[in-house]
Amino acid sequence: MADPEHAGLSGTWAERYGRLLASAGLDRESVLAQALQPSADKRPGLFSLAQCLKQPTLLIDQVNTDDPEASDSRAIRARISVLQQDLALNVIAPLTLRLFRDGQAPLPDPRRIFLAPVEHGEPVTSRWFQAPGVPAVDEESFVRSVGKLTQDWYPVFRQRMGVSPGAYWSSIGLGLGAPFSAVWNLAEPAETCDLAQRWLGEFRNDANQFIDWIPAVFNGQTTAIPQRKGCCLKYLLPKGDYCGTCGVYRKERLAALTLQQRSPEPGQWQPGR
């Protein structure tokens, strides 16, 4: 791993990240502004995450309504697992990107996070979204609060909805690692992996245990990728496939990367997947 002094392990995380990007000739604000997707205005919501956490059958029943073919427990669990990944990638990830860009960001507030309905029988790009109006907090408060929130949500998703530890925490890890995913093939790989792993360790939850940021070779270029130790079960959906970081193909992917080969079955890594 990179020398800590070389990795710039001083100052705020936004500052450390800025130094990592500057060493590669990148501008932090430009990179993160590009990574942040414009938020949709006035999206309808079926119910809040707070309601779902209090009454998990809301989400289970909604899965049955959205897809009547999901009739057995395995199919329902797969869809809820994918929805939990959606929560991480479309709520936690954008907030983390904002934190690294601005030095402050709103917390993921379960009372302001809503599940969007499907449109014309087809899922929208993202199901979970956070409505505006949540005040921003500083970096220290964000890390402390998000670490606790994700710990608090875990028992409901695990015990009441059947999402596996590997699926839950590796998805949370992908969301929290979004700033590093934004430069996976742009910044220096070893330093990116080192800084990303240290960042996940700040939250004192299990996300750091289910994501390994590793330098990997694609087409002769060394990059930084987050290798999951869990699977979101997306491949079980009718039109699903394997994400580029899926833990199902962990050993095969690592072996293929070592040989500088591309394996078509597990899928190519793409930021946020």
C-alpha positions as CSV (number, residue, x, y, z in Angstrom):
1,M,0.0,0.0,0.0
2,A,1.0,3.6,-0.4
3,D,3.2,5.4,2.1
4,P,0.8,7.2,4.5
5,E,2.7,10.5,4.1
6,H,2.5,10.1,0.3
7,A,-1.2,9.4,0.5
8,G,-1.7,12.7,2.3
9,L,-3.3,11.4,5.5
10,S,-3.8,14.7,7.2
11,G,-6.5,17.3,7.2
12,T,-10.2,16.6,6.4
13,W,-11.2,13.8,4.1
14,A,-12.2,16.3,1.5
15,E,-8.7,17.8,1.7
16,R,-7.0,14.3,1.5
17,Y,-9.2,13.4,-1.4
18,G,-8.4,16.7,-3.1
19,R,-4.7,16.0,-2.8
20,L,-5.1,12.5,-4.2
21,L,-6.8,14.0,-7.3
22,A,-4.4,16.9,-7.6
23,S,-1.5,14.5,-7.8
24,A,-3.2,13.1,-10.9
25,G,-3.9,16.5,-12.4
26,L,-7.6,16.3,-11.5
27,D,-9.9,19.0,-9.9
28,R,-11.9,17.7,-7.0
29,E,-15.0,19.9,-7.5
30,S,-15.1,19.2,-11.3
31,V,-14.8,15.4,-10.8
32,L,-17.5,15.3,-8.0
33,A,-19.9,17.7,-9.8
34,Q,-19.7,15.3,-12.8
35,A,-20.3,12.3,-10.6
36,L,-23.4,13.8,-9.0
37,Q,-26.5,13.2,-11.0
38,P,-29.2,16.0,-11.0
39,S,-31.9,15.2,-8.6
40,A,-35.5,14.9,-9.9
41,D,-38.0,17.5,-8.8
42,K,-41.2,16.6,-7.0
43,R,-40.9,12.8,-7.2
44,P,-43.8,10.9,-5.8
45,G,-43.1,8.6,-2.9
46,L,-45.0,5.5,-1.7
47,F,-43.7,5.5,1.8
48,S,-40.7,6.6,3.8
49,L,-37.7,4.5,4.9
50,A,-38.7,5.4,8.5
51,Q,-42.1,3.7,7.9
52,C,-40.4,0.8,6.2
53,L,-38.0,0.3,9.1
54,K,-41.0,0.4,11.6
55,Q,-43.2,-1.8,9.4
56,P,-41.1,-4.0,7.1
57,T,-44.1,-5.6,5.5
58,L,-44.6,-2.3,3.6
59,L,-41.6,-3.1,1.4
60,I,-42.4,-6.8,1.2
61,D,-46.0,-6.1,0.1
62,Q,-44.7,-3.5,-2.4
63,V,-42.4,-6.0,-4.0
64,N,-45.3,-8.3,-4.5
65,T,-47.4,-5.5,-6.0
66,D,-44.6,-4.4,-8.3
67,D,-43.8,-7.9,-9.4
68,P,-46.5,-10.5,-8.8
69,E,-44.2,-13.2,-10.2
70,A,-42.0,-12.8,-7.2
71,S,-44.0,-15.4,-5.4
72,D,-41.5,-17.3,-3.3
73,S,-39.3,-16.1,-0.4
74,R,-36.1,-16.4,-2.5
75,A,-37.4,-14.1,-5.2
76,I,-38.7,-11.6,-2.7
77,R,-35.4,-11.6,-0.8
78,A,-33.5,-11.0,-4.1
79,R,-35.6,-8.0,-5.0
80,I,-35.4,-6.5,-1.5
81,S,-31.6,-7.0,-1.5
82,V,-31.4,-5.1,-4.8
83,L,-33.6,-2.3,-3.4
84,Q,-31.3,-2.1,-0.4
85,Q,-28.4,-1.7,-2.8
86,D,-30.4,1.1,-4.6
87,L,-30.7,2.8,-1.2
88,A,-26.9,2.8,-0.8
89,L,-26.1,3.9,-4.4
90,N,-28.9,6.5,-4.8
91,V,-29.1,8.0,-1.4
92,I,-25.9,7.4,0.6
93,A,-23.5,7.7,-2.4
94,P,-24.7,11.2,-3.5
95,L,-24.6,12.5,0.0
96,T,-21.0,11.2,0.4
97,L,-20.1,12.8,-2.9
98,R,-21.4,16.1,-1.6
99,L,-19.5,15.7,1.6
100,F,-16.2,15.3,-0.3
101,R,-17.1,18.2,-2.7
102,D,-18.4,20.7,-0.1
103,G,-16.9,19.5,3.2
104,Q,-20.5,19.1,4.5
105,A,-23.6,17.3,3.5
106,P,-27.1,16.3,4.7
107,L,-27.5,13.1,6.6
108,P,-29.6,10.3,5.1
109,D,-32.8,11.0,7.1
110,P,-35.2,8.0,7.0
111,R,-38.1,10.4,7.4
112,R,-37.1,12.1,4.2
113,I,-36.1,9.1,2.2
114,F,-38.9,7.7,0.0
115,L,-39.5,4.8,-2.3
116,A,-40.6,5.9,-5.7
117,P,-43.3,3.9,-7.6
118,V,-42.6,2.0,-10.8
119,E,-43.6,3.9,-13.9
120,H,-45.8,2.1,-16.5
121,G,-44.7,-1.2,-15.2
122,E,-41.0,-0.4,-15.5
123,P,-38.7,0.5,-12.6
124,V,-37.4,4.0,-12.5
125,T,-33.6,4.5,-12.7
126,S,-33.5,4.7,-8.9
127,R,-36.3,3.8,-6.4
128,W,-35.1,5.4,-3.2
129,F,-34.5,9.2,-3.1
130,Q,-34.1,11.7,-0.3
131,A,-36.4,14.8,-0.5
132,P,-34.8,18.2,0.0
133,G,-34.9,20.0,3.3
134,V,-32.4,18.0,5.4
135,P,-29.7,20.4,6.8
136,A,-26.1,19.8,6.1
137,V,-23.7,18.7,8.8
138,D,-19.9,18.7,9.0
139,E,-17.6,15.8,8.2
140,E,-17.2,14.5,11.8
141,S,-21.0,14.5,12.4
142,F,-21.6,12.8,9.0
143,V,-19.2,10.0,9.7
144,R,-20.5,9.4,13.3
145,S,-24.2,9.6,12.3
146,V,-24.0,7.6,9.1
147,G,-22.1,4.9,10.9
148,K,-24.8,4.7,13.6
149,L,-27.7,4.9,11.1
150,T,-26.4,2.1,9.0
151,Q,-25.9,0.0,12.1
152,D,-29.5,0.8,13.2
153,W,-31.0,-0.2,9.8
154,Y,-29.1,-3.4,9.5
155,P,-31.2,-5.6,11.9
156,V,-34.4,-4.8,10.1
157,F,-33.0,-5.6,6.6
158,R,-31.2,-8.7,8.0
159,Q,-33.8,-10.2,10.3
160,R,-37.1,-9.0,8.9
161,M,-36.3,-9.0,5.2
162,G,-33.6,-11.6,4.8
163,V,-30.8,-9.4,3.3
164,S,-27.5,-11.2,3.9
165,P,-24.7,-9.5,5.9
166,G,-22.4,-9.5,2.8
167,A,-25.1,-8.0,0.6
168,Y,-26.1,-5.3,3.1
169,W,-22.6,-4.2,4.1
170,S,-20.9,-4.4,0.8
171,S,-23.7,-2.3,-0.7
172,I,-23.3,0.3,2.1
173,G,-19.6,0.2,1.4
174,L,-20.1,0.9,-2.3
175,G,-22.3,3.9,-1.4
176,L,-19.8,5.3,1.0
177,G,-16.9,4.7,-1.4
178,A,-18.6,6.7,-4.3
179,P,-16.0,9.4,-4.3
180,F,-13.3,6.8,-5.0
181,S,-15.4,5.0,-7.6
182,A,-15.6,8.3,-9.4
183,V,-11.8,8.2,-10.1
184,W,-11.3,4.4,-10.2
185,N,-9.3,4.6,-13.5
186,L,-8.1,8.2,-13.1
187,A,-6.1,8.6,-9.9
188,E,-3.1,6.6,-8.7
189,P,-4.5,3.1,-8.0
190,A,-2.5,2.1,-4.8
191,E,-3.1,5.5,-3.1
192,T,-6.8,5.4,-4.1
193,C,-7.2,1.9,-2.7
194,D,-5.4,2.8,0.5
195,L,-7.4,6.0,1.1
196,A,-10.7,4.4,0.2
197,Q,-10.1,1.5,2.7
198,R,-9.1,3.9,5.4
199,W,-12.3,6.0,4.7
200,L,-14.6,3.0,5.1
201,G,-12.8,2.2,8.4
202,E,-13.9,5.6,9.8
203,F,-17.5,4.5,10.1
204,R,-16.9,1.8,12.6
205,N,-19.5,-0.5,11.0
206,D,-19.0,-3.7,9.0
207,A,-18.8,-2.0,5.5
208,N,-15.0,-2.1,5.7
209,Q,-15.1,-5.9,6.3
210,F,-17.1,-6.6,3.2
211,I,-15.3,-4.4,0.6
212,D,-11.7,-4.8,-0.4
213,W,-10.3,-1.9,-2.5
214,I,-7.7,-3.5,-4.8
215,P,-5.4,-2.4,-7.6
216,A,-6.5,-4.4,-10.7
217,V,-5.4,-4.5,-14.3
218,F,-7.9,-3.9,-17.2
219,N,-6.5,-3.9,-20.7
220,G,-3.0,-3.1,-19.5
221,Q,-4.1,-0.2,-17.3
222,T,-3.9,-0.6,-13.5
223,T,-7.0,0.8,-11.8
224,A,-8.6,0.7,-8.4
225,I,-11.8,-1.3,-7.8
226,P,-13.9,-2.2,-4.8
227,Q,-14.2,-6.0,-4.7
228,R,-17.3,-7.0,-2.8
229,K,-17.4,-10.0,-0.4
230,G,-21.1,-10.3,-0.8
231,C,-23.8,-10.4,-3.6
232,C,-26.9,-8.2,-4.0
233,L,-28.6,-11.2,-5.8
234,K,-29.4,-9.0,-8.8
235,Y,-28.5,-12.0,-11.0
236,L,-31.7,-13.8,-9.8
237,L,-34.0,-11.1,-11.3
238,P,-35.5,-11.9,-14.7
239,K,-33.4,-9.3,-16.4
240,G,-30.6,-9.3,-13.9
241,D,-26.9,-9.9,-14.3
242,Y,-23.7,-10.0,-12.3
243,C,-22.3,-6.7,-11.1
244,G,-18.7,-6.0,-11.9
245,T,-17.8,-6.3,-8.2
246,C,-20.0,-9.3,-7.3
247,G,-18.7,-11.6,-4.6
248,V,-20.1,-14.6,-6.4
249,Y,-17.2,-14.5,-8.8
250,R,-14.6,-13.0,-6.4
251,K,-12.0,-15.8,-6.8
252,E,-12.4,-16.1,-10.6
253,R,-12.3,-12.3,-11.0
254,L,-9.2,-11.9,-8.9
255,A,-7.5,-14.7,-10.8
256,A,-8.5,-13.2,-14.2
257,L,-7.3,-9.8,-13.1
258,T,-4.0,-11.2,-12.1
259,L,-3.6,-12.6,-15.5
260,Q,-4.7,-9.3,-17.1
261,Q,-7.6,-11.0,-18.7
262,R,-11.2,-10.0,-19.0
263,S,-13.9,-12.5,-18.1
264,P,-17.2,-11.8,-19.8
265,E,-19.4,-13.8,-17.4
266,P,-18.8,-11.8,-14.1
267,G,-19.1,-8.5,-15.9
268,Q,-16.9,-5.4,-16.3
269,W,-16.5,-3.1,-13.3
270,Q,-18.5,0.1,-13.6
271,P,-18.5,2.9,-11.0
272,G,-21.3,2.4,-8.5
273,R,-21.8,-1.3,-9.2
